[in-house]
Amino acid sequence: LEEPVMGALGRVGRLEQPITEEQLIALVKERLQLSSVKVVPGSGDSVQQVAVCGGSGGSLVRSAAQKGAQVLITGDVGYHEGQLAQSLGLMVIDAGHGPTERVVLPWLKTQLQQAFAGNGEILPVFHSQVNTDPWRFY
């Protein structure tokens, strides 16, 4: 995923092959090891242009749609952001703050290590394995 959605918060990219919305939902659940996700359905067509943002990316709904994304995968999407996405024809997969953020942490660790190394500083960077997500699903 190359093109920034908004600053460094998110990215928009193109899947190698189009897939159905149902296939994408199943893929997100599998890769993030989730039993459920919240979804604002899209048009029902296949999707190929995907925006992603780890953590809380509900504020990127309009930007993702403007960049041509057919779907936004993120967490913490609010009611009104979901309505906006629906009005824009943007599918949203809300997989939760923690699960979408976890996959970004290794990349962030590398970025910080490189930034500190570039300044000649020796500063260890650790990637915590502690789950701080307060939500439990029943």
C-alpha positions as CSV (number, residue, x, y, z in Angstrom):
1,L,0.0,0.0,0.0
2,E,1.7,3.1,-1.2
3,E,-0.4,6.2,-1.4
4,P,-1.1,8.0,2.0
5,V,-4.7,8.5,2.8
6,M,-4.0,11.4,5.2
7,G,-0.5,12.2,6.3
8,A,1.0,9.0,7.7
9,L,-2.1,7.7,9.3
10,G,-3.4,5.4,6.5
11,R,-2.6,3.9,3.1
12,V,-4.6,3.1,0.0
13,G,-3.5,0.2,-2.2
14,R,-4.8,-2.2,-4.9
15,L,-5.3,-5.9,-4.3
16,E,-3.7,-8.1,-7.0
17,Q,-7.1,-9.5,-7.9
18,P,-10.6,-8.3,-7.1
19,I,-12.4,-10.2,-4.4
20,T,-16.0,-10.1,-3.1
21,E,-16.9,-8.2,0.0
22,E,-17.6,-11.5,1.8
23,Q,-14.2,-12.8,0.8
24,L,-12.5,-9.6,2.1
25,I,-14.4,-9.8,5.4
26,A,-13.4,-13.5,5.8
27,L,-9.7,-12.5,5.0
28,V,-9.7,-9.7,7.6
29,K,-11.1,-11.9,10.3
30,E,-8.6,-14.7,9.5
31,R,-5.6,-12.5,9.3
32,L,-6.5,-10.6,12.5
33,Q,-7.7,-13.7,14.2
34,L,-11.2,-12.4,14.9
35,S,-14.5,-14.1,15.2
36,S,-16.5,-11.0,14.2
37,V,-16.1,-7.5,12.7
38,K,-18.5,-4.5,12.2
39,V,-19.3,-3.8,8.6
40,V,-20.9,-1.0,6.6
41,P,-21.7,-2.9,3.4
42,G,-20.6,-1.6,0.1
43,S,-22.2,-1.8,-3.3
44,G,-22.0,-5.6,-3.3
45,D,-19.5,-5.5,-6.2
46,S,-16.1,-7.0,-6.0
47,V,-13.4,-4.8,-4.3
48,Q,-9.9,-4.1,-5.3
49,Q,-9.0,-0.6,-4.1
50,V,-8.5,-0.8,-0.3
51,A,-7.7,1.8,2.4
52,V,-6.2,0.7,5.7
53,C,-5.5,2.5,9.0
54,G,-4.3,0.8,12.1
55,G,-6.0,1.8,15.4
56,S,-8.7,4.5,15.1
57,G,-9.3,5.5,11.4
58,G,-12.9,6.5,11.4
59,S,-11.9,10.1,10.6
60,L,-10.4,8.9,7.3
61,V,-13.8,7.9,5.8
62,R,-14.1,10.9,3.5
63,S,-10.4,10.9,2.6
64,A,-10.4,7.2,1.7
65,A,-13.4,7.7,-0.5
66,Q,-11.8,10.7,-2.2
67,K,-8.7,8.6,-2.9
68,G,-10.8,6.1,-4.7
69,A,-10.9,3.3,-2.1
70,Q,-13.8,1.0,-2.2
71,V,-13.3,-0.2,1.3
72,L,-11.7,1.1,4.5
73,I,-10.3,-1.4,7.0
74,T,-9.7,0.2,10.4
75,G,-11.1,0.4,14.0
76,D,-13.1,2.6,16.2
77,V,-15.6,3.8,13.5
78,G,-18.4,5.7,15.0
79,Y,-22.1,5.8,14.1
80,H,-21.9,9.0,12.2
81,E,-18.7,8.0,10.4
82,G,-20.5,4.8,9.4
83,Q,-23.4,6.8,8.0
84,L,-21.0,9.0,6.1
85,A,-19.3,6.0,4.6
86,Q,-22.7,4.5,3.6
87,S,-23.7,7.8,1.9
88,L,-20.3,7.8,0.0
89,G,-20.7,4.2,-1.1
90,L,-17.6,3.2,0.9
91,M,-17.6,-0.2,2.5
92,V,-16.1,-0.1,6.0
93,I,-14.7,-3.1,8.0
94,D,-14.3,-2.1,11.6
95,A,-12.1,-4.8,13.1
96,G,-11.4,-2.9,16.3
97,H,-8.7,-0.6,17.5
98,G,-6.4,-3.2,19.1
99,P,-6.5,-5.8,16.3
100,T,-5.8,-3.3,13.6
101,E,-3.1,-1.5,15.6
102,R,-1.2,-4.7,16.5
103,V,-0.3,-5.4,12.9
104,V,1.2,-1.8,12.6
105,L,3.5,-2.1,15.6
106,P,6.3,-4.1,14.1
107,W,6.5,-1.5,11.2
108,L,6.4,1.4,13.7
109,K,9.2,-0.2,15.8
110,T,11.4,-0.4,12.6
111,Q,10.6,3.2,11.7
112,L,11.6,4.4,15.2
113,Q,14.8,2.4,15.2
114,Q,15.8,3.8,11.8
115,A,14.9,7.4,12.9
116,F,17.1,7.1,16.1
117,A,19.9,5.4,14.2
118,G,19.9,8.2,11.7
119,N,20.6,10.7,14.5
120,G,23.5,8.7,15.8
121,E,21.6,7.9,19.0
122,I,21.6,4.5,20.7
123,L,18.1,4.1,22.0
124,P,16.5,0.7,22.3
125,V,12.9,0.4,21.0
126,F,10.7,-2.4,22.3
127,H,7.5,-3.8,20.9
128,S,5.2,-4.6,23.8
129,Q,3.3,-7.8,23.7
130,V,0.8,-6.6,26.4
131,N,-2.8,-6.5,25.4
132,T,-4.3,-3.3,26.7
133,D,-7.6,-3.7,24.8
134,P,-10.4,-3.1,27.5
135,W,-13.2,-4.7,25.3
136,R,-14.3,-8.3,25.6
137,F,-16.9,-9.8,23.3
138,Y,-19.4,-12.4,24.5
